[in-house]
Structures are given as C-alpha cells and as structure tokens.
Amino acid sequence: MAAITHLSQLDPNGTYSYADYLTWHIEQALEVIKGKIFPMAGPSRTHQKLSWRLTIVFDNYFKNHRCEAYAAPFDVRLYDRKKSQKADKDIYTIVQPDLCVICDLDKLDERGCLGAPDLIVEILSPGNSAREMKIKKDLYAETGVREYWIVDPVHETVTRYNMATEDTYDRPLIFVSNEVMPSAIFADFILNLEDLFPTAQVGS
C-alpha cells in the first residue's frame, strides 16, 4: 500500500481511527473528529502572539502545580467514555488544542494525552470559528473537559465554559478586554485580559 503523504489520498467521506492516523505522513496539520478529517489552516501572526502570551501565563502558574500545560502541536486522543476502549483502533478523535492543561499525569505519554484534559483553550481564526464554537464545544463536553475557553482575537473576548452535568456545559460566561477572568477549576488562577489583549500595542 502506498504511503499516505497528502490529504487527497484520503476519502473525505471515510471514517478513520488513531491507528490510521499514525500511518500517515502528511505535512499539513489536521484533526480527526469522530472519524472525520478536519484540515487545519496555518495559524496567523495574531494567533501565534496570543498563544505565546497564554503559554507564558500558564507556565508561570502551573510550574508550581502538579498539572502540566502543553501548546499545539500536541495530540489529544479523546474516546467514548461510555465504552472506555483505549486501543489505537478504537479511538476516532484526535485534536490539537491551542493550549491544554492535564492534571491526571497518567493520561500523558510520549504521543500526547490519552483522555480529556482538565482545561482546553482554542483561539479563533477565520477558518476555524464554526468548528470551535459548535463542534468542538460539544465534543469537549461529551468527553469530560472540565473547562473550555474560546479566545476571540477580533472582539478581544474570552468565553469560558464549565461543566453543568457529566457531559454538558453550563451557560457560557464572556469576559471582555478590560476584565479579569478567574478559572472555575483552579481556585487562584486569574487571567488579566489586558495582558492578553494589550490595546496599546500597535499590530497586536
């Protein structure tokens, strides 16, 4: 069988597992959500700047905690918690969140994270807004991500979701650029949005 080196070699209507994903040699970043392929566009400069600022904030906070933070590219393998099948061939969702925090270190291996991180952050860009706002929100709730942030560079807001039940989020809270946002799951963690969106910086 020929090596898979380009998306055009894959069936867009096919269903793929993590076992399939491991055999691909595709340079373009992609995610697999419930077996379906989602190509990822390259991040913009603004996207990268926001990711860098958040990475610094997370590093400063989590270096004194048992939890560990990671930035993309970093594979997170999510599985159906009702089935609890963790073999590569039984995992049909592989995502690369912009940032994530894992407190159960048993979920970590050299390939990334197996199971739901405690916190996931996604930064919106023109090509991914619908996916982050709907598909991934539902996915992260279903798989047990306790807290989910959506960072909107255009409107300079952060939307925070937290668990209402075992697999659904409560109504979102939206924080704007002159506010501070506490984490609901890390008691003393506060994000100052003026540090994330410093409007005094031209071109930020």
VEXKE-101362 format. One line per 8 residues: their letters; for each residue x, y, z of N, C-alpha, C. Coordinates in pm, whole numbers, plus 50000, padded with zeros to 5 digits. Atoms other than C-alpha are relative to their C-alpha. Example, Ala and Ser with C-alpha at 12.3 -4.5 7.8 and 13.67 -1.06 7.14 Angstrom:
AS = 50089,49881,50000,51230,49550,50780,50090,50120,50000 | 49918,49881,49994,51367,49894,50714,49923,50109,50073
end
This chain:
MAAITHLS = 50084,49881,50000,50000,50000,50000,50089,50126,50000 | 49922,49877,50011,50130,50345,49904,49990,50082,50128 | 49999,49916,49880,50231,50577,50187,49904,50118,49980 | 50092,49886,50003,49974,50846,50269,50079,50125,50032 | 49920,49879,49981,50152,51178,50219,49923,50128,49971 | 50080,49881,50035,49870,51410,50110,49853,49972,50029 | 50142,50016,49967,49509,51471,50210,49920,49944,49883 | 50075,50046,50118,49396,51398,49853,49997,49848,49990
QLDPNGTY = 49999,50146,50001,49482,51032,49913,49898,49939,50095 | 50099,50049,49903,49220,51006,50186,49859,50027,49950 | 50140,49984,50036,48847,50963,50137,49935,50098,50096 | 50062,49903,49909,48674,51276,50275,49875,49948,50069 | 50118,50060,49939,48370,51059,50349,50033,49876,50082 | 49959,50118,49925,48573,50785,50513,49998,50023,50150 | 49992,49995,49854,48600,50705,50882,50136,49946,50041 | 49863,50034,49968,48946,50696,51032,50023,49996,50151
SYADYLTW = 49966,50016,49859,49093,50589,51366,50139,50054,50027 | 49865,49958,49964,49405,50684,51556,50104,49905,49941 | 49908,50096,50063,49565,50366,51422,50029,50041,49856 | 49978,49949,50136,49514,50505,51070,50088,50125,50004 | 49930,49871,49986,49638,50850,51175,50150,49980,50018 | 49859,50025,49972,49967,50702,51296,50077,49958,49875 | 49932,50047,50121,50043,50565,50948,50017,50111,49897 | 49994,49893,50099,50003,50898,50767,50130,50080,50014
HIEQALEV = 49882,49913,50003,50297,51118,50665,49962,50129,49926 | 50057,49881,50062,50104,51436,50584,50056,50123,50069 | 49941,49880,49940,50276,51771,50634,49893,50095,50052 | 50105,49909,49955,49951,51969,50662,49941,49952,50132 | 50061,50035,49872,49814,51979,51016,49854,49964,49980 | 50140,50041,50009,49482,51805,51061,49957,49941,50132 | 50061,50066,49886,49247,51675,51325,49902,49896,49949 | 50103,50100,50032,49017,51374,51325,49897,50008,50111
IKGKIFPM = 50107,49986,49903,48682,51425,51496,49891,49900,49968 | 50096,50108,50018,48459,51122,51535,50020,49931,49866 | 49966,50074,50119,48640,50958,51248,50013,50082,49873 | 49998,49916,50119,48614,51251,51006,50120,50094,50002 | 49879,49920,50013,48909,51453,50877,49964,50149,49997 | 50015,49855,49998,48932,51826,50956,50137,50063,49977 | 49872,49933,50024,49226,52001,50785,50009,50129,50082 | 49978,49880,49920,49379,52286,50986,50084,50099,49920
AGPSRTHQ = 49923,49896,50066,49496,52614,50833,50116,50043,50090 | 49889,49950,49921,49829,52759,50941,49958,50119,50084 | 50040,49891,49911,49798,52999,51236,50051,50135,49952 | 49959,49864,50035,49810,53374,51176,50100,50054,50103 | 49907,49937,49906,50061,53604,51342,49930,50038,50130 | 50075,49964,49880,49794,53732,51580,49971,49876,50085 | 50027,50126,49931,49700,53374,51667,50124,49954,50078 | 49877,50044,49937,50062,53289,51744,50038,50090,50118
KLSWRLTI = 49966,49906,49893,50109,53602,51954,49914,49972,50124 | 50089,50031,49887,49804,53518,52169,50039,49868,50065 | 49958,50129,49946,49919,53159,52206,50126,50015,50084 | 49875,49978,49926,50263,53278,52318,49971,50067,50134 | 50032,49931,49876,50115,53516,52577,49934,49905,50100 | 50066,50094,49911,49892,53244,52718,50097,49893,50049 | 49900,50099,49960,50180,52996,52721,50083,50053,50117 | 49922,49940,49891,50379,53236,52940,49919,50004,50129
VFDNYFKN = 50088,49996,49882,50083,53283,53177,49987,49861,50060 | 50016,50137,49951,50030,52907,53201,50129,49948,50062 | 49872,50048,49947,50399,52837,53252,50027,50058,50138 | 49977,49936,49871,50421,53087,53536,49911,49941,50109 | 50093,50052,49900,50116,52942,53709,50024,49850,50027 | 50000,50145,49981,50148,52567,53651,50136,49942,50036 | 49870,50054,49958,50520,52536,53724,50002,49970,50150 | 50010,50027,49857,50418,52534,54091,49887,49904,50034
HRCEAYAA = 50110,50094,49980,50141,52278,54043,50037,49865,49938 | 49977,50133,50055,50128,51908,53966,49952,49993,49856 | 50054,50002,50135,49928,51981,53649,50106,50046,49899 | 49907,49961,50105,50114,52021,53319,49924,50063,49883 | 50061,49929,50112,50035,52260,53032,50079,49974,49872 | 49938,50025,50131,50104,52199,52662,49936,50089,49895 | 50049,49920,50112,50072,52409,52346,50010,49919,49872 | 49998,50068,50129,49999,52291,51992,50134,50022,49930
PFDVRLYD = 50067,50127,50031,50110,52087,51812,50017,49897,50112 | 50000,50097,49891,50017,51833,52078,49873,49917,49985 | 50115,50086,50027,49790,51535,52008,49925,49965,50129 | 50089,50043,49892,49496,51479,52241,49904,49897,49942 | 50085,50109,50047,49320,51146,52190,49879,49989,50092 | 50123,50005,49921,48959,51151,52304,49920,49876,49960 | 50074,50123,50028,48747,50839,52334,49864,50005,50067 | 50135,50011,49944,48389,50742,52415,50011,49947,50143
RKKSQKAD = 49985,50040,49859,48382,50734,52795,49905,49889,50039 | 50095,50107,49968,48081,50500,52792,50055,49864,49961 | 49942,50127,50044,48282,50236,52607,50136,49977,50064 | 49868,50006,49935,48622,50316,52763,50099,49912,49926 | 49905,50075,50080,48806,50149,52476,50114,50093,49960 | 49887,49909,50018,49154,50297,52455,50103,49950,49900 | 49908,50049,50102,49322,50088,52185,50002,50098,49883 | 49987,49905,50111,49451,50290,51888,49888,49984,49897
KDIYTIVQ = 50102,50025,50102,49200,50126,51653,49860,50039,50045 | 50131,49966,49945,48911,50222,51883,49984,50149,50030 | 50004,49856,49974,48995,50594,51910,49978,50072,49868 | 50038,49935,50125,48829,50812,51645,50006,50152,50008 | 49986,49855,49988,48909,51161,51771,50140,50035,50047 | 49868,49949,49966,49250,51327,51769,49999,50149,49970 | 50003,49856,50017,49258,51703,51826,50132,50061,50047 | 49881,49926,49959,49535,51959,51868,49956,50137,50054
PDLCVICD = 50042,49872,49942,49407,52229,52106,50116,50099,50000 | 49894,49899,49996,49597,52557,52104,50077,49990,50132 | 49935,50028,49871,49667,52501,52475,49912,49905,50078 | 50078,50087,49913,49563,52239,52725,50077,49974,50129 | 49942,50028,49869,49622,52152,53089,49950,49864,50047 | 50034,50134,49954,49630,51797,53224,50049,49984,50144 | 49964,50019,49859,49624,51724,53598,50018,49853,50036 | 49979,50143,49980,49598,51345,53581,50117,49959,49909
LDKLDERG = 49881,50022,50081,49953,51279,53465,50008,49859,49943 | 50005,50134,50058,49872,50912,53399,49944,50003,49858 | 50054,49988,50136,49696,51037,53083,50109,50034,49898 | 49894,49954,50089,50027,51156,52939,50094,49887,49960 | 49897,50090,50048,50262,50952,52724,50079,50076,49893 | 49915,49931,50097,50520,51031,52457,49925,50040,49874 | 50079,49964,50118,50245,51055,52195,49904,50116,50028 | 50090,49891,49966,50050,51322,52383,49916,49968,50121
CLGAPDLI = 50093,50022,49889,49742,51290,52602,49892,49903,49957 | 50106,50097,50025,49502,50995,52616,49889,50025,50101 | 50109,49963,49911,49175,51120,52760,49985,50151,50006 | 50033,49858,49999,49025,51459,52837,50093,50081,50089 | 49930,49905,49913,49247,51742,52960,49900,50067,50094 | 50087,49928,49908,49111,51941,53253,49956,50135,49940 | 50027,49870,50060,49131,52270,53060,50051,50001,49857 | 49959,49983,50139,49140,52339,52687,49973,50144,49958
VEILSPGN = 50015,49865,50055,49193,52675,52514,50011,49991,49848 | 49995,49988,50145,49112,52736,52148,49996,50148,49962 | 49994,49863,50047,49199,53061,51969,49933,50005,49863 | 50073,49993,50125,48958,53157,51691,50084,50063,49889 | 49946,49939,50121,49072,53234,51339,49892,49989,49893 | 50108,50000,50100,48867,53296,51021,49959,49862,49952 | 50033,50132,50052,48887,52932,50916,49948,49901,50101 | 50037,50102,49902,48801,52764,51245,49887,50041,50093
SAREMKIK = 50096,49950,49902,48533,52971,51420,49880,49907,50020 | 50118,50085,49988,48233,52748,51342,50034,49869,50070 | 49960,50127,49940,48425,52435,51441,50020,50015,50149 | 49975,49980,49857,48544,52576,51774,49872,50032,50076 | 50119,49954,49930,48210,52733,51861,49896,49889,50020 | 50104,50102,49990,47992,52428,51798,50056,49858,50012 | 49958,50140,50002,48160,52101,51705,50091,49968,50118 | 49907,50032,49892,48446,52120,51950,49940,50024,50137
KDLYAETG = 50064,49977,49869,48237,52267,52231,49923,49874,50041 | 50077,50120,49968,48003,51968,52214,50092,49881,50025 | 49906,50110,49984,48294,51727,52174,50068,50005,50136 | 49929,49989,49873,48481,51860,52476,49908,49975,50119 | 50095,50029,49892,48169,51847,52692,49975,49850,50010 | 50029,50144,50002,48092,51489,52586,50114,49917,50058 | 49884,50081,49959,48444,51369,52661,50056,50039,50136 | 49965,49972,49861,48476,51539,53001,50103,50108,50024
VREYWIVD = 49911,49886,49977,48689,51851,52951,49931,50095,50098 | 50069,49929,49892,48609,52038,53273,49983,50149,49974 | 50008,49856,50030,48678,52390,53146,50052,50024,49859 | 49967,49974,50139,48692,52526,52793,49993,50150,49975 | 49997,49858,50033,48799,52874,52682,50006,50016,49848 | 49990,49959,50140,48740,53027,52339,50049,50144,49998 | 49939,49867,50007,48967,53325,52272,49966,50060,49863 | 50040,49932,50123,48830,53570,52013,50088,50123,49979
PVHETVTR = 49908,49887,50020,49108,53799,51880,49932,50123,49942 | 50066,49887,50067,48870,54015,51674,49924,50085,50101 | 50082,49927,49902,48635,54110,51958,50069,50014,50135 | 49921,49993,49878,48903,54073,52227,49920,49952,50122 | 50077,50062,49894,48694,53842,52442,50051,49858,50025 | 49979,50141,49968,48734,53508,52618,49868,49946,50053 | 50122,50067,49955,48432,53281,52652,50039,49877,50080 | 49964,50111,49912,48451,53034,52939,49881,49909,50021
YNMATEDT = 50101,50103,49976,48251,52711,52957,50047,49911,50115 | 49971,50095,49891,48231,52486,53265,49890,49897,50008 | 50093,50111,49994,48062,52157,53334,49875,50032,50083 | 50126,49991,49927,47694,52168,53432,49958,49860,50045 | 50024,50141,49968,47645,51789,53420,50122,49922,49955 | 49886,50083,50036,47870,51498,53336,50046,50023,49857 | 49962,49986,50141,47861,51575,52963,49941,50122,49930 | 50049,49876,50060,47714,51921,52910,50059,50120,50076
YDRPLIFV = 49950,49878,49939,47840,52273,52974,49886,50089,50047 | 50091,49897,49952,47667,52542,53172,49998,50114,49898 | 50003,49884,50088,47576,52871,53003,50134,50070,50005 | 49866,49941,50002,47895,53045,52891,50006,50135,50068 | 49971,49867,49948,48049,53345,53062,50097,50067,49904 | 49917,49928,50096,48202,53608,52833,50071,50114,50072 | 49918,49897,49937,48488,53831,52953,50060,50086,49891 | 49951,49906,50100,48597,54143,52765,50138,50052,50039
SNEVMPSA = 49858,49970,49992,48936,54304,52722,50045,50080,50122 | 49958,49924,49881,48930,54526,53033,49965,49927,50130 | 50040,50076,49882,48825,54247,53272,50105,49896,50036 | 49919,50116,49960,48994,53971,53466,49907,49879,50004 | 50080,50122,50005,48874,53614,53425,50059,49895,50093 | 49952,50109,49915,48905,53359,53704,49971,49866,49934 | 50032,50137,50038,48923,52990,53634,49905,49942,50104 | 50093,50063,49906,48639,52789,53786,50060,49875,50064
IFADFILN = 49945,50126,49947,48856,52480,53841,50136,50017,50067 | 49874,49970,49932,49185,52641,53951,49976,50126,50084 | 50057,49898,49912,49090,52849,54252,50072,50134,49996 | 49926,49875,49993,49368,53108,54246,50057,50045,49866 | 49955,49963,50134,49418,53134,53870,49912,50112,49946 | 50073,49887,50057,49319,53470,53719,50072,50046,49874 | 49946,49949,50125,49370,53581,53359,49959,50145,49984 | 50027,49859,50024,49401,53956,53311,49994,50020,49849
LEDLFPTA = 50016,49988,50144,49261,54019,52963,50075,50119,49942 | 49918,49889,50050,49453,54347,52937,50142,49952,49966 | 49870,50059,50035,49770,54135,52936,49991,49918,49871 | 50020,50083,50120,49624,53910,52666,49976,50089,49877 | 50032,49909,50110,49493,54198,52451,50049,50141,50035 | 49949,49867,49966,49723,54496,52518,49973,50099,49886 | 50044,49914,50110,49541,54751,52303,50097,50113,49971 | 49901,49893,50026,49827,54998,52342,50105,49957,49900
QVGS = 49899,50048,50092,50043,54773,52125,49946,50002,49857 | 50041,49992,50140,50010,54859,51758,50025,49865,49934 | 49984,50126,50072,49950,54549,51548,49985,49877,50085 | 50016,50118,49916,49868,54324,51840,49883,49915,49954
end
